[in-house]
Amino acid sequence: MTVMTRSFAQPEIVYPDSDGEPMADNTLQYQWITKIKGNLEIVFKDDPQVFVAGDLLWYPVEGKPKIRSAPDTMVVFGRPKGDRGSYMQWLENNLPPQVAFEILSPGNRTARMTEKAAFYQRYGVEEYYIYDPDDGEVSGFLRDDDVFVPIPEMHGWVSPRLNCRFEINDGQLQMFRPDGSLFLTEVEMAEQFEAERDRANAERDRANAERDRADRLADRLRQLGVSDVDA
C-alpha cells in the first residue's frame, strides 16, 4: 500500500519596513533627531564602512519579526553605507548597532525608555544616549560586559565610538564633532555657509579694490614719466 504524504509550504516571514508610528511627536524632537543623524553622517562621510540611520526598524533575530526597535538614530560600524528598508541583523554580518540615540517627547517618557534600554542592552548596543530637549537633561549608558552602566557625568563626555563630545551649556545639550565643530541644524549650516561665502566675497572685493588702486597708481607714475622706481 502506498502512503501519501503532503508537504505544506512554510509561510513567508514578513519583516515590515514601518511600525506605523511617527518619526517624531513634535517639531523640537524632530529637529534633534535630524540634527544628530545628519551631523553623524557628516562625521563619517568618508568612511564607507559606517552606516548611520534615523528611525529605521532594527530586527536583531531572524524569524522573529515582532522583536524589533527603531532607534531615533543608530550607528553601525563595520557595515556599508546604502539604502535599506530595515536593518535585518542576520544579513549584516550579525552586527548590531553599536550606538543608539533616543530623543524624548511627551509621549515616550520613563516606561518607554526603560523598555528600549532593556532591548538595547539585550541585543548588543554599546553606547546608549537619551536626550530630553524640553528640560535639557541628557543621560548616557556604556556597556560593561552584558549590562549598561550609567555614565556619571555627561558634560565633557567623549563617546568612545563616535569620538564626539557632549557638553551642557545654559541647560541645553551641545555636541561637537571630532574636529571640534559644533553640531548644527540644516538651517544653521546654511547660515554658516552664507556667512562664509559673504566673507569670501568681501575679501575678493577688497583684493580687487587693492589691485585697482595699485593699477591706478602705476598708470599715474607712467604719466609722470616714472617707469621704474628703485627699491
Number of C-alpha atoms within 10 A of each C-alpha: 3 4 5 5 6 6 5 6 6 6 6 7 10 10 21 13 13 13 12 7 9 9 15 18 14 12 10 15 22 15 15 22 23 19 18 21 20 19 20 22 18 13 19 17 14 9 13 13 14 19 21 25 26 19 21 21 22 22 23 24 15 14 13 12 15 11 13 17 17 22 24 25 25 26 26 21 19 17 17 14 17 10 9 11 12 17 23 21 16 14 10 14 10 12 19 25 27 20 24 22 20 23 24 25 18 10 10 13 12 10 9 11 15 12 11 17 19 12 16 24 20 12 16 18 25 22 26 25 20 18 21 20 18 13 10 14 15 21 14 19 20 19 18 11 9 12 16 20 14 16 15 10 12 20 14 13 17 17 17 12 13 17 14 21 20 19 18 16 10 8 13 15 18 17 21 18 18 14 9 10 11 14 20 19 16 14 9 11 12 12 12 13 12 12 12 12 12 12 12 12 12 12 12 12 12 12 12 12 12 12 12 12 12 12 12 12 12 15 14 13 14 12 10 9 9 11 11 9 6 3 3
